[in-house]
Amino acid sequence: MTVEITSHEELRELLGAPMPRAITKERTVLHERDRQWLAASPFCLIATAGSDGSCDVSPKGDPPGFAVVLDEATIAIPERPGNRRADGYRNILDNPHVGLLFMIPGRTDTLRINGRARLVREAAYFDDMVVKGHRPILAVEVAVEQIFYHCTKAFLRSELWRPETWQPEVMPPRPRLIKEVEAPAESLADLERRYGPAYLDTLYRG
């Protein structure tokens, strides 16, 4: 039998009251430690929602420090060549609210930033986002409304950073996965060439 939760009251009764520090740890401006975290982070997830409520979570990665701090309450994240779907960016145009999760490999805590975003196609700080001679296509500026560090339990439970638990071979290589699931016209051999060593050359030039 499935029992659905349908009210805030029912949810709170089930989970209990949040610990006081879980509420008071929220901030609205960047601390020096936040700046250090961003300078060390090579990866984040950006969550967005469209005007109809449909959601998207997109990964963003670059050398550590790719998220540029503009002031005590504003950061910017560069966009690089990708698949051009732009799901999250289309959401931002309709609904500026975003949620960011910044990770540092090996760390079991994360830095969470929620705020309002806008898309920028050119700005002076783009010069600070050049990687391997390539400027970003655009940037996501985020005005911070809420920032805090998230606890370690999810990473500890999942053992995410323990190499001895990794099983990348549990799924077929990406070319085969694409061929089986997406059924493209390209042959498996073509896909293997596309996603082989030469794929690294496309990371910044598309």
Sequence and secondary structure as in RCSB ss.txt:
>XXXX:A:sequence
MTVEITSHEELRELLGAPMPRAITKERTVLHERDRQWLAASPFCLIATAGSDGSCDVSPKGDPPGFAVVLDEATI
AIPERPGNRRADGYRNILDNPHVGLLFMIPGRTDTLRINGRARLVREAAYFDDMVVKGHRPILAVEVAVEQIFYH
CTKAFLRSELWRPETWQPEVMPPRPRLIKEVEAPAESLADLERRYGPAYLDTLYRG
>XXXX:A:secstr
      SHHHHHHHH    HHHHHT BSS  HHHHHHHHH  EEEEEEE TTS EEEEEEE STT SEEEETTEE
EEE  S  S  HHHHHHHH  EEEEEEE TT S EEEEEEEEEEES  GGGGGG BTTB  S EEEEEEEEEEEE
 SHHHHHHTTT GGG  GGGS  HHHHHHHHH  SS HHHHHHHTSGGGGGGTTT 
